[in-house]
Amino acid sequence: MEAMTPFTSVLCALDHSELAPRVLRHAVGIAGVSGAKLTVLTVSDDNPREQHTAIEALLAKTIPAGATYVGQPRIRVVRVTQGNPTDAILEFAREDCDLVVAGTHTRSGLARWFLGSTSSGLLERATCATLLVPPGDLDIVTLTSSEARLHVGTVMAAVDLAEHNRGQVSIAHYVADLAHQPLVLLTVVEPGASAADAETALFERAQALPPGAVREVIVRTGMVAEEIGHAAATEPAGLVVMGLRERGRGMPGGIATAVLKAHNTMVLAVPAI
């Protein structure tokens, strides 16, 4: 496995929903903890100058007075009257970005959330790690005037042993190290499969990390998204780091989408490399 690559450039993709302040807070927190530069992007068919002013106001409310752990964020407003906002977000992400932070949305009147077309598109076509922030009261960052901190609980890397995503476990270790929290590796096998073989495979993945980086490996049997959610609740893990499937093995982001729909956790999705 290649050496860990810290987040050096964070792109926060904002829409006009009530979730926007929470998405921005998490982008500021992760950029601050990792020493990354922050770009805030919104895609809209409204007046760009008004959108720029609105983002400036939201940044002023989000970043505590006197905070120096995040530099002056760049603001980008893209006016799109037709087409999918995902295209504009991905174009910016390809230019200079290690991490995209975006929100999901809720259906009015329903307790469970669903991914909108933009966030689903980001997962399907991701070129870098993508953190999806769901609605609700789960926060994994704290911002004060002196520091940004991550409080994710256990960091869980949900590993698909059929994939060879070298970046997933490395990034999970990096985030766990930033948060000073333990890292757990999890995989879900089909009924009848050898749990012992799966455990051995997880330990082999763990050997690529520094000694003691992985606290535990867990093997569960059953439906993948359901078992990931149950394990995250048991740990408890506020962040699940998932690898996105290589094209040709189902829709990239399909399992991550299912986890987000059903469980109160954040998902950091890492594309296959």
C-alpha positions as CSV (number, residue, x, y, z in Angstrom):
1,M,0.0,0.0,0.0
2,E,1.2,3.5,-0.8
3,A,2.0,6.0,1.9
4,M,-0.9,8.0,3.3
5,T,-1.7,11.2,1.5
6,P,-3.1,13.9,3.8
7,F,-6.0,16.1,2.6
8,T,-4.3,19.2,1.2
9,S,-7.3,20.7,-0.6
10,V,-10.9,20.4,0.5
11,L,-13.9,21.3,-1.8
12,C,-17.1,22.1,0.0
13,A,-20.1,21.7,-2.4
14,L,-23.0,23.7,-1.0
15,D,-26.6,23.8,-2.2
16,H,-29.4,26.1,-0.9
17,S,-30.9,23.6,1.6
18,E,-31.1,23.9,5.4
19,L,-28.3,21.4,5.6
20,A,-25.8,23.8,4.1
21,P,-24.5,25.3,7.4
22,R,-23.7,21.8,8.7
23,V,-22.0,20.7,5.5
24,L,-19.8,23.9,5.6
25,R,-19.0,23.4,9.3
26,H,-17.7,19.9,8.6
27,A,-15.6,21.1,5.6
28,V,-14.1,23.9,7.7
29,G,-13.4,21.4,10.5
30,I,-11.6,18.8,8.4
31,A,-9.7,21.5,6.5
32,G,-8.6,23.0,9.8
33,V,-7.5,19.7,11.4
34,S,-5.6,18.6,8.3
35,G,-4.1,22.0,7.4
36,A,-5.8,22.0,4.0
37,K,-6.9,24.9,1.9
38,L,-10.7,25.2,1.6
39,T,-12.8,26.1,-1.5
40,V,-16.5,26.6,-1.1
41,L,-18.5,26.0,-4.3
42,T,-22.1,26.5,-5.1
43,V,-23.9,25.8,-8.4
44,S,-26.9,27.9,-9.0
45,D,-29.1,29.5,-11.6
46,D,-29.5,32.6,-9.4
47,N,-27.5,35.8,-9.4
48,P,-23.8,34.9,-8.8
49,R,-23.0,38.1,-6.9
50,E,-25.9,37.4,-4.5
51,Q,-24.7,33.8,-4.1
52,H,-21.2,35.0,-3.4
53,T,-22.4,37.3,-0.7
54,A,-24.5,34.6,0.9
55,I,-21.5,32.3,1.2
56,E,-19.4,35.0,2.7
57,A,-22.1,35.6,5.3
58,L,-22.4,31.8,6.0
59,L,-18.6,31.6,6.4
60,A,-18.6,34.4,8.8
61,K,-21.2,32.6,11.0
62,T,-19.4,29.3,10.7
63,I,-15.7,30.1,11.4
64,P,-15.3,31.4,15.0
65,A,-13.8,34.8,15.4
66,G,-10.1,34.8,15.7
67,A,-9.7,31.3,14.3
68,T,-6.5,30.9,12.3
69,Y,-6.5,27.1,11.6
70,V,-8.2,27.6,8.3
71,G,-6.9,30.1,5.8
72,Q,-9.2,32.5,3.8
73,P,-11.5,30.1,2.0
74,R,-11.9,30.6,-1.8
75,I,-15.4,31.1,-3.0
76,R,-16.6,29.9,-6.4
77,V,-20.1,30.4,-7.8
78,V,-21.0,28.6,-11.0
79,R,-24.1,29.6,-12.8
80,V,-25.8,26.7,-14.4
81,T,-29.2,27.2,-16.0
82,Q,-29.5,23.7,-17.5
83,G,-27.8,20.4,-16.8
84,N,-26.7,18.6,-13.7
85,P,-24.7,20.5,-10.9
86,T,-22.7,17.3,-10.5
87,D,-20.7,18.1,-13.7
88,A,-19.6,21.5,-12.3
89,I,-18.6,20.0,-8.9
90,L,-16.6,17.2,-10.5
91,E,-14.8,19.6,-12.8
92,F,-13.6,21.7,-9.9
93,A,-12.7,18.5,-7.9
94,R,-10.5,17.3,-10.8
95,E,-8.5,20.5,-10.8
96,D,-7.0,20.5,-7.3
97,C,-8.9,18.5,-4.7
98,D,-8.2,15.7,-2.3
99,L,-11.6,15.7,-0.6
100,V,-15.2,16.7,-1.5
101,V,-17.6,17.5,1.3
102,A,-21.3,17.5,0.3
103,G,-24.7,16.9,1.9
104,T,-27.5,14.5,1.4
105,H,-31.2,15.4,1.5
106,T,-34.4,14.3,3.2
107,R,-37.8,13.4,2.0
108,S,-40.3,15.5,3.8
109,G,-42.3,13.5,6.4
110,L,-40.0,10.5,6.3
111,A,-37.6,9.5,9.0
112,R,-35.0,8.0,6.6
113,W,-32.9,10.1,4.2
114,F,-32.2,9.6,0.6
115,L,-29.4,10.7,-1.7
116,G,-30.3,13.4,-4.1
117,S,-29.2,13.2,-7.7
118,T,-26.2,15.4,-7.1
119,S,-24.7,13.4,-4.2
120,S,-25.5,10.1,-5.9
121,G,-23.7,11.4,-9.0
122,L,-20.7,12.4,-6.9
123,L,-20.4,8.9,-5.6
124,E,-20.9,7.3,-9.0
125,R,-18.2,9.4,-10.7
126,A,-15.9,10.4,-7.8
127,T,-12.3,11.1,-8.6
128,C,-11.3,11.8,-5.0
129,A,-12.5,11.0,-1.5
130,T,-16.0,12.2,-0.8
131,L,-17.5,12.9,2.6
132,L,-21.3,12.8,2.6
133,V,-23.0,14.7,5.5
134,P,-26.5,13.4,6.2
135,P,-29.3,15.4,7.9
136,G,-29.7,14.9,11.6
137,D,-27.8,15.7,14.8
138,L,-24.7,13.7,14.2
139,D,-21.6,16.0,14.1
140,I,-18.0,14.8,13.9
141,V,-16.3,18.2,14.2
142,T,-16.0,20.9,16.8
143,L,-14.9,24.5,16.0
144,T,-13.6,26.9,18.6
145,S,-11.5,30.1,18.2
146,S,-8.3,28.2,19.0
147,E,-8.8,24.8,17.2
148,A,-10.8,22.5,15.1
149,R,-11.2,18.9,16.4
150,L,-12.6,15.7,15.1
151,H,-14.7,13.5,17.4
152,V,-15.7,10.6,15.3
153,G,-15.6,7.8,17.8
154,T,-14.2,4.7,16.2
155,V,-13.2,5.0,12.6
156,M,-14.5,2.0,10.7
157,A,-13.1,1.0,7.3
158,A,-15.7,-1.3,5.6
159,V,-13.5,-3.4,3.3
160,D,-14.7,-5.3,0.2
161,L,-12.2,-8.1,0.0
162,A,-12.9,-8.5,-3.7
163,E,-11.6,-4.9,-4.3
164,H,-8.0,-3.7,-4.2
165,N,-8.6,-0.2,-3.1
166,R,-5.2,0.8,-1.8
167,G,-6.4,4.3,-0.7
168,Q,-9.3,3.3,1.4
169,V,-7.5,1.8,4.4
170,S,-4.7,4.4,4.2
171,I,-7.2,7.3,4.3
172,A,-9.1,5.6,7.2
173,H,-5.9,5.4,9.1
174,Y,-5.1,9.0,8.4
175,V,-8.5,10.2,9.6
176,A,-8.3,8.0,12.7
177,D,-4.8,9.5,13.4
178,L,-6.2,13.0,13.0
179,A,-9.0,12.3,15.4
180,H,-6.8,10.3,17.9
181,Q,-9.3,7.5,17.7
182,P,-9.0,3.7,17.0
183,L,-9.3,2.2,13.6
184,V,-11.4,-1.0,13.0
185,L,-11.4,-3.0,9.8
186,L,-14.7,-4.7,8.9
187,T,-15.8,-7.0,6.1
188,V,-19.1,-8.7,5.4
189,V,-19.1,-12.2,3.9
190,E,-21.8,-14.3,2.4
191,P,-23.4,-17.1,4.4
192,G,-21.2,-20.2,4.1
193,A,-18.0,-18.2,3.4
194,S,-15.0,-18.8,5.7
195,A,-14.9,-16.1,8.4
196,A,-11.4,-17.3,9.2
197,D,-10.1,-16.6,5.7
198,A,-11.8,-13.2,5.7
199,E,-10.2,-12.4,9.0
200,T,-6.8,-13.4,7.7
201,A,-7.3,-11.2,4.7
202,L,-8.2,-8.2,6.9
203,F,-5.0,-8.7,9.0
204,E,-3.0,-8.7,5.7
205,R,-4.5,-5.3,4.9
206,A,-3.7,-4.1,8.4
207,Q,0.0,-5.1,8.0
208,A,0.5,-2.3,5.4
209,L,-0.2,0.2,8.2
210,P,2.1,1.1,11.1
211,P,2.1,-1.4,14.0
212,G,-0.9,-0.9,16.3
213,A,-2.7,1.2,13.8
214,V,-5.7,-1.2,13.7
215,R,-7.3,-2.0,17.0
216,E,-9.6,-4.8,15.8
217,V,-10.8,-6.7,12.7
218,I,-14.4,-7.7,12.4
219,V,-16.0,-10.2,10.1
220,R,-19.8,-10.3,9.8
221,T,-22.1,-12.4,7.8
222,G,-25.3,-11.2,6.0
223,M,-26.5,-8.3,4.0
224,V,-23.6,-5.9,3.5
225,A,-25.2,-2.5,4.2
226,E,-27.2,-3.8,7.1
227,E,-24.2,-5.4,8.8
228,I,-22.1,-2.4,8.3
229,G,-24.8,-0.3,10.0
230,H,-25.1,-2.7,12.9
231,A,-21.3,-2.8,13.4
232,A,-21.1,1.0,13.2
233,A,-23.8,1.3,15.9
234,T,-22.1,-1.3,18.1
235,E,-18.6,0.3,18.1
236,P,-19.9,3.1,18.0
237,A,-18.4,4.6,14.8
238,G,-19.5,8.0,13.6
239,L,-17.5,7.6,10.4
240,V,-17.5,4.7,8.0
241,V,-14.8,4.8,5.4
242,M,-15.9,2.8,2.3
243,G,-14.2,2.0,-1.0
244,L,-16.2,2.7,-4.1
245,R,-16.5,-0.3,-6.4
246,E,-14.5,-0.4,-9.6
247,R,-16.6,0.1,-12.7
248,G,-18.0,-3.2,-13.9
249,R,-18.7,-4.5,-10.4
250,G,-22.1,-2.9,-9.9
251,M,-22.8,0.8,-9.5
252,P,-20.0,2.7,-7.6
253,G,-21.4,4.0,-4.4
254,G,-24.4,1.6,-4.2
255,I,-23.5,0.1,-0.8
256,A,-22.5,3.6,0.5
257,T,-25.9,4.9,-0.5
258,A,-27.6,2.0,1.3
259,V,-25.7,2.7,4.5
260,L,-26.5,6.4,4.4
261,K,-30.2,5.7,3.8
262,A,-30.6,3.5,6.8
263,H,-28.1,4.5,9.5
264,N,-27.1,7.5,11.5
265,T,-23.5,7.7,10.4
266,M,-21.3,9.6,8.0
267,V,-19.7,8.0,5.0
268,L,-16.3,8.8,3.6
269,A,-16.2,7.2,0.2
270,V,-12.8,6.5,-1.5
271,P,-12.7,5.7,-5.2
272,A,-10.7,2.7,-6.3
273,I,-7.1,3.4,-7.3
